[in-house]
Amino acid sequence: MPSSIYENLFEHQKTGIEWLYNLWDQKKGGVLGDDMGLGKTVQVAVYLNGLFEAEMIQKIMVVVPATMKMYWEEELAKWCPSAP
């Protein structure tokens, strides 16, 4: 992940991204859950950006309520610019 992105993350977000990658590496699933406002969307977007950058994935599908669609689009564009 680019240092410009990594430097803007909180420690708990860095830990969450590492945990997501470890799940990926072990071919396991998990649920990223914590209090509102701690950056779950950012963690997922940065994690996906890393997978795109490493050419480990080519496309994704994010399923969210219609009311959250614009928010996710904005966050993905900001934190995951490599996504198609």
Chimera marker file (.cmm) of the C-alpha trace (Angstrom):
<marker_set name="trace">
<marker id="1" x="0.000" y="0.000" z="0.000" r="1" g="1" b="0" radius="0.5"/>
<marker id="2" x="1.318" y="3.456" z="-0.800" r="1" g="1" b="0" radius="0.5"/>
<marker id="3" x="2.878" y="5.221" z="2.177" r="1" g="1" b="0" radius="0.5"/>
<marker id="4" x="0.707" y="8.271" z="1.470" r="1" g="1" b="0" radius="0.5"/>
<marker id="5" x="-2.353" y="6.153" z="2.304" r="1" g="1" b="0" radius="0.5"/>
<marker id="6" x="-0.761" y="4.161" z="5.134" r="1" g="1" b="0" radius="0.5"/>
<marker id="7" x="0.374" y="7.315" z="6.940" r="1" g="1" b="0" radius="0.5"/>
<marker id="8" x="-3.213" y="8.617" z="7.030" r="1" g="1" b="0" radius="0.5"/>
<marker id="9" x="-4.614" y="5.587" z="8.842" r="1" g="1" b="0" radius="0.5"/>
<marker id="10" x="-5.143" y="5.182" z="12.569" r="1" g="1" b="0" radius="0.5"/>
<marker id="11" x="-3.394" y="2.260" z="14.290" r="1" g="1" b="0" radius="0.5"/>
<marker id="12" x="-6.655" y="0.340" z="14.739" r="1" g="1" b="0" radius="0.5"/>
<marker id="13" x="-7.326" y="0.721" z="11.009" r="1" g="1" b="0" radius="0.5"/>
<marker id="14" x="-3.866" y="-0.614" z="10.136" r="1" g="1" b="0" radius="0.5"/>
<marker id="15" x="-4.512" y="-3.582" z="12.431" r="1" g="1" b="0" radius="0.5"/>
<marker id="16" x="-7.910" y="-4.196" z="10.799" r="1" g="1" b="0" radius="0.5"/>
<marker id="17" x="-6.399" y="-4.161" z="7.305" r="1" g="1" b="0" radius="0.5"/>
<marker id="18" x="-3.684" y="-6.584" z="8.374" r="1" g="1" b="0" radius="0.5"/>
<marker id="19" x="-6.330" y="-8.868" z="9.890" r="1" g="1" b="0" radius="0.5"/>
<marker id="20" x="-8.374" y="-8.778" z="6.658" r="1" g="1" b="0" radius="0.5"/>
<marker id="21" x="-5.301" y="-9.688" z="4.622" r="1" g="1" b="0" radius="0.5"/>
<marker id="22" x="-4.457" y="-12.558" z="6.996" r="1" g="1" b="0" radius="0.5"/>
<marker id="23" x="-7.985" y="-13.904" z="6.491" r="1" g="1" b="0" radius="0.5"/>
<marker id="24" x="-7.515" y="-13.636" z="2.718" r="1" g="1" b="0" radius="0.5"/>
<marker id="25" x="-4.177" y="-15.417" z="2.945" r="1" g="1" b="0" radius="0.5"/>
<marker id="26" x="-5.747" y="-18.251" z="4.964" r="1" g="1" b="0" radius="0.5"/>
<marker id="27" x="-8.732" y="-18.394" z="2.569" r="1" g="1" b="0" radius="0.5"/>
<marker id="28" x="-11.098" y="-17.651" z="5.447" r="1" g="1" b="0" radius="0.5"/>
<marker id="29" x="-13.890" y="-15.167" z="5.914" r="1" g="1" b="0" radius="0.5"/>
<marker id="30" x="-14.585" y="-12.796" z="8.750" r="1" g="1" b="0" radius="0.5"/>
<marker id="31" x="-16.707" y="-9.904" z="9.914" r="1" g="1" b="0" radius="0.5"/>
<marker id="32" x="-15.156" y="-6.512" z="10.529" r="1" g="1" b="0" radius="0.5"/>
<marker id="33" x="-17.340" y="-4.934" z="13.186" r="1" g="1" b="0" radius="0.5"/>
<marker id="34" x="-16.828" y="-2.160" z="15.692" r="1" g="1" b="0" radius="0.5"/>
<marker id="35" x="-18.464" y="1.078" z="16.791" r="1" g="1" b="0" radius="0.5"/>
<marker id="36" x="-19.722" y="3.558" z="14.205" r="1" g="1" b="0" radius="0.5"/>
<marker id="37" x="-17.189" y="6.093" z="13.036" r="1" g="1" b="0" radius="0.5"/>
<marker id="38" x="-14.020" y="4.047" z="13.499" r="1" g="1" b="0" radius="0.5"/>
<marker id="39" x="-13.379" y="3.592" z="9.798" r="1" g="1" b="0" radius="0.5"/>
<marker id="40" x="-14.643" y="0.192" z="8.698" r="1" g="1" b="0" radius="0.5"/>
<marker id="41" x="-15.384" y="1.555" z="5.225" r="1" g="1" b="0" radius="0.5"/>
<marker id="42" x="-11.893" y="3.033" z="4.982" r="1" g="1" b="0" radius="0.5"/>
<marker id="43" x="-10.323" y="-0.241" z="6.135" r="1" g="1" b="0" radius="0.5"/>
<marker id="44" x="-12.206" y="-2.270" z="3.529" r="1" g="1" b="0" radius="0.5"/>
<marker id="45" x="-11.440" y="0.247" z="0.761" r="1" g="1" b="0" radius="0.5"/>
<marker id="46" x="-7.711" y="0.354" z="1.579" r="1" g="1" b="0" radius="0.5"/>
<marker id="47" x="-7.604" y="-3.442" z="1.882" r="1" g="1" b="0" radius="0.5"/>
<marker id="48" x="-9.262" y="-3.811" z="-1.535" r="1" g="1" b="0" radius="0.5"/>
<marker id="49" x="-6.902" y="-1.219" z="-2.993" r="1" g="1" b="0" radius="0.5"/>
<marker id="50" x="-3.984" y="-3.357" z="-1.824" r="1" g="1" b="0" radius="0.5"/>
<marker id="51" x="-5.447" y="-6.431" z="-3.493" r="1" g="1" b="0" radius="0.5"/>
<marker id="52" x="-5.970" y="-4.495" z="-6.743" r="1" g="1" b="0" radius="0.5"/>
<marker id="53" x="-2.450" y="-3.045" z="-6.624" r="1" g="1" b="0" radius="0.5"/>
<marker id="54" x="-0.967" y="-6.515" z="-6.050" r="1" g="1" b="0" radius="0.5"/>
<marker id="55" x="-3.112" y="-7.812" z="-8.939" r="1" g="1" b="0" radius="0.5"/>
<marker id="56" x="-4.654" y="-10.391" z="-6.616" r="1" g="1" b="0" radius="0.5"/>
<marker id="57" x="-8.166" y="-9.367" z="-7.685" r="1" g="1" b="0" radius="0.5"/>
<marker id="58" x="-9.623" y="-7.782" z="-10.807" r="1" g="1" b="0" radius="0.5"/>
<marker id="59" x="-13.111" y="-6.862" z="-9.671" r="1" g="1" b="0" radius="0.5"/>
<marker id="60" x="-15.306" y="-6.799" z="-6.594" r="1" g="1" b="0" radius="0.5"/>
<marker id="61" x="-18.936" y="-6.439" z="-5.658" r="1" g="1" b="0" radius="0.5"/>
<marker id="62" x="-19.860" y="-4.354" z="-2.651" r="1" g="1" b="0" radius="0.5"/>
<marker id="63" x="-23.405" y="-4.894" z="-1.414" r="1" g="1" b="0" radius="0.5"/>
<marker id="64" x="-24.783" y="-2.034" z="0.679" r="1" g="1" b="0" radius="0.5"/>
<marker id="65" x="-28.191" y="-0.497" z="1.358" r="1" g="1" b="0" radius="0.5"/>
<marker id="66" x="-29.276" y="1.972" z="-1.334" r="1" g="1" b="0" radius="0.5"/>
<marker id="67" x="-28.969" y="4.815" z="1.171" r="1" g="1" b="0" radius="0.5"/>
<marker id="68" x="-25.245" y="4.041" z="1.613" r="1" g="1" b="0" radius="0.5"/>
<marker id="69" x="-24.380" y="3.615" z="-2.073" r="1" g="1" b="0" radius="0.5"/>
<marker id="70" x="-23.161" y="7.183" z="-2.706" r="1" g="1" b="0" radius="0.5"/>
<marker id="71" x="-21.133" y="7.169" z="0.512" r="1" g="1" b="0" radius="0.5"/>
<marker id="72" x="-19.374" y="3.935" z="-0.474" r="1" g="1" b="0" radius="0.5"/>
<marker id="73" x="-18.744" y="5.203" z="-4.008" r="1" g="1" b="0" radius="0.5"/>
<marker id="74" x="-17.092" y="8.328" z="-2.592" r="1" g="1" b="0" radius="0.5"/>
<marker id="75" x="-14.956" y="6.400" z="-0.106" r="1" g="1" b="0" radius="0.5"/>
<marker id="76" x="-13.905" y="3.787" z="-2.667" r="1" g="1" b="0" radius="0.5"/>
<marker id="77" x="-12.919" y="6.526" z="-5.127" r="1" g="1" b="0" radius="0.5"/>
<marker id="78" x="-10.856" y="8.215" z="-2.415" r="1" g="1" b="0" radius="0.5"/>
<marker id="79" x="-9.170" y="5.200" z="-0.800" r="1" g="1" b="0" radius="0.5"/>
<marker id="80" x="-9.258" y="2.644" z="-3.618" r="1" g="1" b="0" radius="0.5"/>
<marker id="81" x="-8.356" y="4.565" z="-6.787" r="1" g="1" b="0" radius="0.5"/>
<marker id="82" x="-7.053" y="1.382" z="-8.498" r="1" g="1" b="0" radius="0.5"/>
<marker id="83" x="-10.504" y="-0.180" z="-8.576" r="1" g="1" b="0" radius="0.5"/>
<marker id="84" x="-12.123" y="-0.439" z="-11.980" r="1" g="1" b="0" radius="0.5"/>
<link id1="1" id2="2" r="1" g="1" b="0" radius="0.2"/>
<link id1="2" id2="3" r="1" g="1" b="0" radius="0.2"/>
<link id1="3" id2="4" r="1" g="1" b="0" radius="0.2"/>
<link id1="4" id2="5" r="1" g="1" b="0" radius="0.2"/>
<link id1="5" id2="6" r="1" g="1" b="0" radius="0.2"/>
<link id1="6" id2="7" r="1" g="1" b="0" radius="0.2"/>
<link id1="7" id2="8" r="1" g="1" b="0" radius="0.2"/>
<link id1="8" id2="9" r="1" g="1" b="0" radius="0.2"/>
<link id1="9" id2="10" r="1" g="1" b="0" radius="0.2"/>
<link id1="10" id2="11" r="1" g="1" b="0" radius="0.2"/>
<link id1="11" id2="12" r="1" g="1" b="0" radius="0.2"/>
<link id1="12" id2="13" r="1" g="1" b="0" radius="0.2"/>
<link id1="13" id2="14" r="1" g="1" b="0" radius="0.2"/>
<link id1="14" id2="15" r="1" g="1" b="0" radius="0.2"/>
<link id1="15" id2="16" r="1" g="1" b="0" radius="0.2"/>
<link id1="16" id2="17" r="1" g="1" b="0" radius="0.2"/>
<link id1="17" id2="18" r="1" g="1" b="0" radius="0.2"/>
<link id1="18" id2="19" r="1" g="1" b="0" radius="0.2"/>
<link id1="19" id2="20" r="1" g="1" b="0" radius="0.2"/>
<link id1="20" id2="21" r="1" g="1" b="0" radius="0.2"/>
<link id1="21" id2="22" r="1" g="1" b="0" radius="0.2"/>
<link id1="22" id2="23" r="1" g="1" b="0" radius="0.2"/>
<link id1="23" id2="24" r="1" g="1" b="0" radius="0.2"/>
<link id1="24" id2="25" r="1" g="1" b="0" radius="0.2"/>
<link id1="25" id2="26" r="1" g="1" b="0" radius="0.2"/>
<link id1="26" id2="27" r="1" g="1" b="0" radius="0.2"/>
<link id1="27" id2="28" r="1" g="1" b="0" radius="0.2"/>
<link id1="28" id2="29" r="1" g="1" b="0" radius="0.2"/>
<link id1="29" id2="30" r="1" g="1" b="0" radius="0.2"/>
<link id1="30" id2="31" r="1" g="1" b="0" radius="0.2"/>
<link id1="31" id2="32" r="1" g="1" b="0" radius="0.2"/>
<link id1="32" id2="33" r="1" g="1" b="0" radius="0.2"/>
<link id1="33" id2="34" r="1" g="1" b="0" radius="0.2"/>
<link id1="34" id2="35" r="1" g="1" b="0" radius="0.2"/>
<link id1="35" id2="36" r="1" g="1" b="0" radius="0.2"/>
<link id1="36" id2="37" r="1" g="1" b="0" radius="0.2"/>
<link id1="37" id2="38" r="1" g="1" b="0" radius="0.2"/>
<link id1="38" id2="39" r="1" g="1" b="0" radius="0.2"/>
<link id1="39" id2="40" r="1" g="1" b="0" radius="0.2"/>
<link id1="40" id2="41" r="1" g="1" b="0" radius="0.2"/>
<link id1="41" id2="42" r="1" g="1" b="0" radius="0.2"/>
<link id1="42" id2="43" r="1" g="1" b="0" radius="0.2"/>
<link id1="43" id2="44" r="1" g="1" b="0" radius="0.2"/>
<link id1="44" id2="45" r="1" g="1" b="0" radius="0.2"/>
<link id1="45" id2="46" r="1" g="1" b="0" radius="0.2"/>
<link id1="46" id2="47" r="1" g="1" b="0" radius="0.2"/>
<link id1="47" id2="48" r="1" g="1" b="0" radius="0.2"/>
<link id1="48" id2="49" r="1" g="1" b="0" radius="0.2"/>
<link id1="49" id2="50" r="1" g="1" b="0" radius="0.2"/>
<link id1="50" id2="51" r="1" g="1" b="0" radius="0.2"/>
<link id1="51" id2="52" r="1" g="1" b="0" radius="0.2"/>
<link id1="52" id2="53" r="1" g="1" b="0" radius="0.2"/>
<link id1="53" id2="54" r="1" g="1" b="0" radius="0.2"/>
<link id1="54" id2="55" r="1" g="1" b="0" radius="0.2"/>
<link id1="55" id2="56" r="1" g="1" b="0" radius="0.2"/>
<link id1="56" id2="57" r="1" g="1" b="0" radius="0.2"/>
<link id1="57" id2="58" r="1" g="1" b="0" radius="0.2"/>
<link id1="58" id2="59" r="1" g="1" b="0" radius="0.2"/>
<link id1="59" id2="60" r="1" g="1" b="0" radius="0.2"/>
<link id1="60" id2="61" r="1" g="1" b="0" radius="0.2"/>
<link id1="61" id2="62" r="1" g="1" b="0" radius="0.2"/>
<link id1="62" id2="63" r="1" g="1" b="0" radius="0.2"/>
<link id1="63" id2="64" r="1" g="1" b="0" radius="0.2"/>
<link id1="64" id2="65" r="1" g="1" b="0" radius="0.2"/>
<link id1="65" id2="66" r="1" g="1" b="0" radius="0.2"/>
<link id1="66" id2="67" r="1" g="1" b="0" radius="0.2"/>
<link id1="67" id2="68" r="1" g="1" b="0" radius="0.2"/>
<link id1="68" id2="69" r="1" g="1" b="0" radius="0.2"/>
<link id1="69" id2="70" r="1" g="1" b="0" radius="0.2"/>
<link id1="70" id2="71" r="1" g="1" b="0" radius="0.2"/>
<link id1="71" id2="72" r="1" g="1" b="0" radius="0.2"/>
<link id1="72" id2="73" r="1" g="1" b="0" radius="0.2"/>
<link id1="73" id2="74" r="1" g="1" b="0" radius="0.2"/>
<link id1="74" id2="75" r="1" g="1" b="0" radius="0.2"/>
<link id1="75" id2="76" r="1" g="1" b="0" radius="0.2"/>
<link id1="76" id2="77" r="1" g="1" b="0" radius="0.2"/>
<link id1="77" id2="78" r="1" g="1" b="0" radius="0.2"/>
<link id1="78" id2="79" r="1" g="1" b="0" radius="0.2"/>
<link id1="79" id2="80" r="1" g="1" b="0" radius="0.2"/>
<link id1="80" id2="81" r="1" g="1" b="0" radius="0.2"/>
<link id1="81" id2="82" r="1" g="1" b="0" radius="0.2"/>
<link id1="82" id2="83" r="1" g="1" b="0" radius="0.2"/>
<link id1="83" id2="84" r="1" g="1" b="0" radius="0.2"/>
</marker_set>
